Amino acid sequence: MSDRTVRAILDAQVSGFVAGMTKAATVAQDTGKKITDGIDKASKSVKAHEQEWKTVSNGMLIGGAAIAGGLALSTKAAMDWEKAFAGVAKTVGLTDPGLKALEGDLRGLAREMATSHEEIAQVAESAGALGVKTQDIAGFTKTMLMLGETTNLSADQAATSLAQLMTIMGTAPSMVGRMGATLVALGNNGASTEAQIVQLSQRIAAAGRQMGMSESQVMGFASAIASTGVEVEAGGTAMSQGLIKISAAVREGGDGLKTLSAVAGVDFKKAFEQDAAGATTAFIEGLGKLQKQGGDVDAVLSAIGIDGIRGADTFKRLALSGGLLAEQLQVANTGMRDGTALLDAYAARQNTASAKVAVALNNVKDAGISFGATFLPVVADVANGATNMAQSFGRLPGPMQAFIGTGAAVAAGALLIGGGMIKAVTAGTELYGSYVKLIAEHPKLAGSLRNAGIAAGVAAVAMIALKVAQGAAADEAKRQITVTNDLAHTIAGLASGKSVDLNKVFNFKAGVLTRKSMALSRRWPL
C-alpha cells in the first residue's frame, strides 16, 4: 500500500472523527439550547406568578400540616381513651354485655361536663371497683364528678365515701343523686364541711341503720356533730356508741328507758319506734335544758350507759348547741326530698366561661376520639409489625445486623441527597436568573461561558459513555482509551509533519489498517 493510500485512510479517519465530534457538538448545542429555553420559559412563568405560587405553596403546607396534626391528635385522643376505658372494663368485667353502652354514657358525660375523658373514666373505674353495677356507673360517676366540683371532696374521695355509706345503709343506686344533694345542702347550711359530714356519716351509719334512721337523718346527725367542732374520728365513735346504748335501753326497758323518757319528756319507747332520730333529738334537747337548769347531765348519761369522756363530751356539745341537731335534720330531709342542691351548685360552676370552654374542648376531643378510633387497628398492626421486626433484628447474627445498619445509613444518605436535589431546584432558578442577567450585561463573557458549558456537557456525555463501557467490559475499555490517546498523538504529529510509528499506534486485531499497511510505514516514514 502506498503512502497516498495511508494518507487517504488517515484523512478519512480524521475527517470521520471530526465530523462525528462536530455532529456531537451540534446535538449538544441544540440540546443545551432547548434546555436553556425551557428553563427560561419556566423561570419567566414562576417569576410572573411568584406571589400566587407562594400563596398556593404556603396554603398547601399549612393545610397539610393541619391535616397531619389533626390526624395525629385524633389518633392520640383515641389511644388515650382506649387506655382509660380499659381500666373501667377491668373493674366492671371484660365480658360484661353493658360495656359498650357504658362507654357511650361516659363519653356523653364528657360532652356535657367540664371534666376530661380521663378523669371521668378514672371515677367510673373506682365505681366499678366499689361494686357499683354496670348500669348504675354512669349516673354514680356524674354525681361524684359534680361533688368533686362543688365540695371540698375530690371526685374519687366522694365516690369511695358515698359508695361505702350507701352500702352500709342499703341505699338504692337511684338515690345517689339525692344523697349528693343532701350532702351539699348540709355543707351549705352548717359549720361543717362535706368531707367531715360524709366521714362522720360512715362512722355512725351502722348504729343509725340499726335504730331505723334514714340516710338523710344519719347525715343530719353527722353534720350537727361536725358543726360542734368535735374531731371526726372521736365524735363518730362516741355518737355511734351512744346510739347503740340508747337502742339497748329501749329494748331492755328498766331504769335506762325511764331516764330517757323523763329527760325527753315523751314516751320514749313509743317515740323511738316511730322516729328514732326524732326521739333521740328530743332526748338531747332535754339534756340541754337540764344542763341550763343545773342538773347532773353526767348522771343521766351514765344511767343509760354513756359514761366515757368522749361520749359525754359529744352529747353535751350537742345539748348546748340549742336546736342545731333539729335544724340539721330538717336541712337534710329537705335536701333529700328536693334533690336539687347539687344540681344548682354545679349549674353555677358550669355557667362560668372557663367551664364552657372546657365543655367545648371536650366535644372537640370526643369527636377526635370517634375519628381517631378508625385508625387504631392500623396503628396496632404497625406497632405489632415494628415489634416483630425489632425482635427479628435482635435475633440476627452480629455481621448481619452490621450489614443492615450500614444499609440504613446509605438509605439515610440517599434521602439527604434527594432532599438536597429538591432544594437545588429553587437555587437553580435563582442561578439561571443571574445567568440571564449576565448575558444582558456582558455578551462576550456570557458567550464564552455558554461555550464552556457546552464543552462541559460534551465531556460529561463522553464520561458517562466511558463509565458505561467500563461497566460492560472494563479491560477492553481501558485498551481502547490507550489506543484513542495514541491516535490523538498521531493526528497531532501528522498535522505538524512529523514522522509517526503507525505500527505502534494501530497494533490491534480489528481496524481499518492491516498489519501489512502498518509494516509499510516503517519503509516510508511520514
C-alpha positions in Angstrom: 0.0 0.0 0.0 1.4 3.4 -1.0 1.8 6.4 1.3 -1.1 8.0 -0.6 -3.3 5.2 0.5 -2.1 5.5 4.1 -2.7 9.3 4.0 -6.1 8.8 2.4 -7.1 6.3 5.0 -5.9 8.6 7.8 -7.6 11.6 6.2 -10.8 9.6 6.1 -10.5 8.6 9.7 -9.7 12.1 10.8 -12.5 13.5 8.7 -14.9 11.0 10.2 -13.7 11.7 13.7 -14.0 15.5 13.1 -17.4 15.0 11.6 -18.6 12.9 14.4 -17.3 15.4 17.0 -18.9 18.2 15.1 -22.2 16.4 15.0 -22.0 15.6 18.7 -21.2 19.2 19.4 -24.2 20.3 17.3 -26.5 17.9 19.0 -25.2 19.0 22.4 -25.6 22.6 21.5 -29.1 22.1 20.3 -30.0 20.1 23.4 -28.4 22.8 25.6 -30.4 25.5 23.8 -33.7 23.5 24.3 -32.9 23.1 28.0 -32.0 26.8 28.2 -35.2 27.8 26.5 -37.2 25.5 28.7 -35.6 26.8 31.9 -36.0 30.4 30.7 -39.7 29.8 30.0 -40.3 28.1 33.3 -38.4 30.8 35.1 -40.4 33.6 33.5 -43.6 31.8 34.4 -42.6 31.4 38.0 -41.5 35.0 38.3 -44.7 36.3 36.6 -46.8 34.4 39.2 -44.4 34.4 42.1 -46.9 35.6 44.7 -49.5 33.1 43.5 -47.0 30.3 43.8 -46.1 31.4 47.3 -49.7 31.7 48.3 -50.5 28.2 47.0 -47.4 26.6 48.4 -48.0 28.2 51.8 -51.6 27.2 51.8 -50.7 23.6 50.9 -48.0 23.5 53.6 -50.4 24.9 56.2 -53.2 22.7 55.1 -51.1 19.6 55.0 -49.6 20.4 58.4 -53.1 21.0 59.8 -54.5 17.7 58.4 -51.4 15.7 59.6 -51.6 17.3 63.0 -55.3 16.7 63.2 -54.9 13.0 62.4 -52.1 12.7 64.9 -54.2 14.4 67.7 -57.3 12.3 66.8 -55.3 9.1 67.0 -53.7 10.2 70.2 -57.1 11.0 71.8 -58.5 7.7 70.7 -55.5 5.9 72.2 -55.7 7.8 75.5 -59.5 7.0 75.8 -58.9 3.4 74.9 -56.4 3.1 77.7 -58.6 4.9 80.2 -61.7 2.8 79.4 -59.6 -0.4 79.7 -59.4 0.4 83.4 -63.2 0.7 83.6 -63.6 -2.6 81.7 -61.2 -4.3 84.1 -63.2 -3.5 87.2 -66.6 -4.0 85.6 -65.8 -7.2 83.8 -64.3 -7.5 80.3 -67.2 -9.7 79.1 -69.9 -7.5 80.6 -72.6 -7.0 77.9 -73.2 -3.5 79.1 -69.7 -2.2 78.4 -70.5 -0.7 75.1 -73.4 1.2 76.4 -71.4 2.3 79.4 -68.7 3.7 77.2 -71.2 5.7 75.3 -72.7 7.1 78.5 -69.3 8.1 79.9 -68.4 9.9 76.7 -71.7 11.5 76.8 -70.8 12.9 80.3 -67.6 14.4 78.8 -69.7 16.2 76.2 -71.8 18.0 78.8 -69.4 18.4 81.7 -66.2 20.4 82.2 -64.3 17.2 83.1 -61.8 15.4 81.0 -62.5 12.0 79.5 -59.6 10.5 81.5 -61.0 11.9 84.8 -64.4 10.5 84.0 -63.0 7.1 83.3 -61.0 7.1 86.5 -64.1 7.8 88.6 -66.0 5.2 86.7 -63.2 2.7 87.3 -63.4 3.4 91.1 -67.2 2.9 91.0 -66.7 -0.5 89.3 -64.2 -1.4 92.0 -66.6 -0.4 94.7 -69.2 -2.7 93.4 -71.5 -0.3 91.7 -73.4 -2.2 89.0 -72.6 -1.5 85.3 -75.9 0.1 84.5 -75.6 2.4 87.5 -72.0 3.5 87.0 -72.7 6.4 84.6 -75.2 8.1 87.0 -73.0 7.4 90.0 -70.0 8.9 88.2 -71.8 12.0 87.2 -72.8 12.7 90.8 -69.3 12.1 92.1 -67.9 14.5 89.4 -70.3 17.2 90.4 -69.4 16.7 94.1 -65.8 17.0 93.1 -66.5 20.4 91.6 -68.8 21.8 94.3 -67.5 20.4 97.6 -64.1 20.0 99.3 -64.1 16.4 98.3 -62.4 15.1 95.2 -64.5 13.0 92.9 -62.6 9.9 93.9 -63.0 10.6 97.6 -66.7 11.2 97.2 -67.0 8.0 95.2 -65.3 5.9 97.9 -67.1 7.5 100.9 -70.6 7.7 99.4 -70.3 4.1 97.9 -69.4 2.8 101.4 -72.1 4.8 103.1 -74.7 3.6 100.6 -73.6 0.0 101.1 -73.9 0.3 104.9 -77.3 1.9 104.6 -78.5 -0.3 101.8 -79.3 2.7 99.7 -80.7 2.1 96.2 -78.4 3.2 93.4 -81.1 5.5 92.0 -80.8 7.6 95.2 -77.2 8.6 94.7 -78.1 12.0 93.2 -80.3 12.8 96.2 -77.5 11.6 98.5 -75.2 14.1 96.8 -77.8 16.9 97.1 -78.3 16.2 100.8 -74.5 16.4 101.3 -74.3 19.8 99.5 -77.3 21.2 101.3 -75.8 20.3 104.7 -72.4 21.7 103.7 -74.0 25.0 102.7 -76.1 25.3 105.8 -73.8 24.4 108.7 -70.4 24.9 110.3 -69.2 21.7 108.8 -67.6 20.6 105.5 -68.8 18.0 103.2 -65.7 15.8 103.9 -66.4 15.9 107.6 -70.1 15.1 107.1 -69.5 12.1 104.9 -66.7 10.7 107.1 -68.9 11.1 110.3 -71.8 9.6 108.4 -69.8 6.5 107.7 -68.9 6.0 111.3 -72.5 6.3 112.7 -74.2 4.6 109.7 -74.3 1.1 111.2 -75.8 2.2 114.5 -78.2 4.6 112.7 -79.5 1.9 110.4 -79.9 -0.4 113.4 -82.1 2.2 115.0 -84.1 2.6 111.7 -82.7 6.0 110.7 -82.8 7.1 107.1 -79.8 8.3 105.1 -80.7 11.9 105.5 -81.1 11.5 109.3 -77.7 9.9 109.6 -76.1 12.7 107.5 -78.0 15.3 109.6 -76.6 13.9 112.8 -73.1 13.8 111.3 -73.4 17.5 110.2 -74.6 18.6 113.6 -71.7 16.7 115.3 -69.1 18.2 113.0 -70.6 21.7 113.5 -69.9 21.5 117.2 -66.2 21.1 116.5 -65.8 17.5 117.6 -62.9 15.7 115.9 -64.3 13.4 113.3 -63.0 10.1 114.4 -63.6 10.7 118.1 -67.0 12.2 117.6 -68.1 9.5 115.2 -67.1 6.7 117.6 -68.7 8.4 120.6 -72.0 9.0 118.8 -72.1 5.5 117.4 -71.6 4.0 120.8 -74.2 6.4 122.3 -76.8 5.5 119.8 -76.2 1.8 120.5 -76.6 2.4 124.2 -79.9 4.3 123.6 -81.2 1.4 121.4 -80.2 -1.1 124.1 -82.0 0.9 126.8 -85.2 1.0 124.8 -85.0 -2.7 124.0 -84.3 -3.7 127.6 -86.6 -1.3 129.4 -86.0 -0.6 133.1 -84.3 2.5 134.6 -82.5 3.4 131.4 -85.7 3.7 129.4 -87.4 5.6 132.3 -84.5 8.1 132.3 -84.8 8.6 128.5 -88.5 9.2 128.8 -88.1 11.7 131.7 -85.4 13.7 130.0 -87.1 13.7 126.6 -90.5 14.5 128.0 -92.2 11.8 125.9 -93.0 8.1 125.9 -89.6 7.4 124.6 -90.2 3.7 123.6 -93.2 4.7 121.5 -91.5 7.8 120.0 -88.3 5.8 119.3 -90.3 3.1 117.4 -92.0 5.7 115.3 -89.0 8.0 114.7 -85.7 7.0 116.3 -83.9 10.2 115.1 -86.7 12.4 116.4 -86.8 10.7 119.8 -83.0 10.9 120.1 -83.2 14.6 119.2 -85.8 15.2 121.9 -83.5 13.5 124.5 -80.5 15.6 123.5 -82.6 18.8 123.7 -83.8 17.7 127.1 -80.2 17.3 128.2 -79.6 20.9 127.2 -82.5 22.1 129.3 -81.3 20.0 132.2 -77.8 21.4 132.0 -79.1 25.0 131.8 -81.1 24.3 135.0 -78.0 23.0 136.7 -79.0 19.3 136.6 -76.5 16.5 136.6 -76.1 15.6 133.0 -73.3 13.1 133.6 -75.5 11.1 135.9 -78.2 11.0 133.3 -75.8 9.8 130.6 -74.3 7.3 133.0 -77.8 5.9 133.7 -78.1 4.8 130.1 -74.6 3.6 129.8 -72.9 6.6 128.2 -70.1 7.2 130.7 -67.0 7.7 128.6 -65.3 11.1 128.4 -65.7 11.3 124.6 -69.2 10.1 124.6 -70.3 12.5 127.3 -68.5 15.4 125.6 -70.2 14.8 122.3 -73.7 14.6 123.8 -73.1 17.7 125.9 -71.9 19.7 122.9 -75.0 18.8 121.0 -77.1 19.5 124.1 -75.6 23.0 124.4 -75.9 23.8 120.7 -79.6 24.7 121.1 -81.7 23.5 118.2 -78.7 22.7 115.9 -79.4 19.0 115.7 -83.1 19.5 114.8 -82.1 22.2 112.3 -79.6 20.0 110.5 -82.1 17.1 110.4 -84.5 19.5 108.7 -82.0 20.6 106.2 -81.0 17.0 105.4 -84.6 15.9 104.9 -85.3 18.9 102.6 -82.2 18.2 100.6 -83.1 14.6 100.2 -86.7 15.3 99.2 -85.9 18.1 96.7 -82.7 16.6 95.3 -81.7 19.9 93.7 -78.9 21.4 95.8 -76.1 19.6 94.0 -77.6 20.4 90.6 -78.0 24.1 91.4 -74.4 24.3 92.8 -73.0 22.6 89.7 -75.0 24.6 87.3 -73.4 27.8 88.8 -70.0 26.3 88.1 -70.9 25.2 84.6 -72.1 28.8 83.8 -68.6 30.2 84.0 -66.6 31.0 80.9 -63.8 28.5 81.8 -66.3 25.7 82.2 -67.9 26.5 78.8 -64.6 26.4 77.1 -63.7 23.1 78.8 -67.0 21.6 77.6 -66.4 22.9 74.1 -62.9 21.3 74.1 -64.3 18.1 75.4 -66.7 17.9 72.5 -63.9 18.5 70.0 -61.8 15.8 71.7 -64.7 13.4 71.7 -65.2 13.9 68.0 -61.5 13.3 67.6 -61.8 10.1 69.6 -64.5 8.8 67.2 -62.4 9.8 64.2 -59.2 8.5 65.6 -60.7 5.2 66.6 -60.8 4.2 62.9 -57.0 4.4 62.8 -56.4 2.4 65.9 -56.4 -1.0 64.2 -53.9 0.3 61.7 -51.7 1.8 64.5 -51.9 -1.5 66.4 -50.9 -3.5 63.3 -48.0 -1.2 62.6 -46.9 -1.4 66.2 -47.0 -5.2 66.1 -45.1 -5.2 62.9 -42.4 -2.9 64.4 -42.2 -5.2 67.5 -41.8 -8.3 65.4 -39.2 -6.6 63.2 -37.3 -5.4 66.2 -37.4 -8.9 67.8 -36.3 -10.5 64.5 -33.5 -8.0 64.1 -32.3 -8.8 67.7 -32.1 -12.5 66.8 -29.9 -11.9 63.7 -26.1 -12.6 63.9 -23.8 -9.6 64.5 -22.5 -9.3 61.0 -26.0 -9.3 59.5 -27.0 -6.5 62.0 -24.0 -4.5 60.9 -24.9 -5.0 57.2 -28.5 -3.8 57.8 -27.2 -0.9 59.9 -24.9 0.1 57.0 -27.8 -0.1 54.6 -29.9 2.1 56.8 -27.1 4.7 56.8 -26.9 4.5 53.0 -30.7 5.0 52.7 -30.4 8.0 55.0 -27.7 9.4 52.8 -29.9 8.9 49.8 -32.7 10.7 51.4 -30.4 13.6 52.3 -29.1 13.7 48.7 -32.6 13.7 47.3 -33.6 16.5 49.7 -30.6 18.4 48.5 -31.5 18.0 44.9 -35.0 19.2 45.6 -33.6 22.1 47.5 -31.4 22.8 44.5 -34.4 23.4 42.2 -35.1 26.8 43.9 -31.4 27.7 43.8 -31.2 26.7 40.2 -34.0 29.1 39.3 -32.1 31.9 41.0 -28.8 30.9 39.3 -30.5 30.9 35.9 -31.8 34.4 36.6 -28.3 35.5 37.3 -27.1 33.9 34.1 -29.7 35.7 32.0 -28.7 39.0 33.6 -25.0 38.2 32.9 -25.8 37.7 29.1 -27.5 41.1 29.0 -24.7 43.0 30.7 -21.6 41.1 29.3 -22.5 39.3 26.0 -19.0 38.2 25.2 -18.2 36.8 28.6 -21.6 35.1 28.7 -20.9 33.6 25.3 -17.6 32.2 26.5 -19.4 30.7 29.5 -22.0 29.2 27.2 -19.3 27.6 25.0 -17.6 26.3 28.1 -20.8 24.9 29.3 -21.5 23.1 26.0 -17.9 21.7 26.1 -18.5 20.6 29.6 -21.7 18.9 28.5 -20.0 17.1 25.7 -17.3 16.0 28.1 -19.9 14.8 30.6 -21.6 12.7 27.9 -18.3 11.2 27.0 -17.5 10.4 30.6 -20.9 8.8 31.1 -20.3 6.7 27.9 -16.9 5.7 29.3 -18.4 4.7 32.6 -21.0 2.5 30.8 -18.2 0.9 28.7 -16.2 0.3 31.9 -19.2 -1.4 33.5 -19.7 -3.7 30.4 -16.1 -4.5 29.6 -13.6 -2.7 31.8 -10.5 -4.2 30.3 -11.5 -3.6 26.7 -12.5 0.0 27.5 -9.0 0.7 29.1 -7.3 -0.7 26.0 -9.5 1.5 23.7 -8.6 4.6 25.8 -4.9 3.9 25.2 -5.5 3.5 21.5 -7.5 6.6 21.4 -4.8 8.6 23.1 -2.2 7.2 20.7 -4.4 8.1 17.8 -4.7 11.7 19.1 -0.9 12.0 19.3 -0.6 10.5 15.8 -3.1 13.0 14.4 -1.2 15.8 16.1 2.0 14.5 14.6 0.6 14.3 11.1 -0.7 17.8 11.4 2.8 19.0 12.2 4.6 17.0 9.6 6.4 14.7 12.0 7.3 11.0 11.3 4.9 8.6 13.2 5.2 4.9 14.0 1.9 3.7 12.7 2.7 0.1 13.7 2.7 1.2 17.4 -0.5 3.2 17.0 -2.6 0.7 15.1 -1.5 -2.5 16.9 -4.9 -4.1 17.3 -6.7 -7.0 15.8 -9.7 -5.4 14.1 -9.4 -2.0 12.4 -9.3 -0.1 9.2 -5.5 -0.7 8.7 -4.0 -4.1 8.4 -0.7 -5.3 9.8 0.7 -5.1 6.2 -0.1 -1.5 5.8 1.5 -0.7 9.2 4.7 -2.5 8.1 4.9 -0.2 5.1 5.1 2.7 7.4 8.5 1.6 8.5 9.7 1.7 4.9 8.2 5.1 4.1 8.2 7.1 7.2 5.9 10.1 7.1 
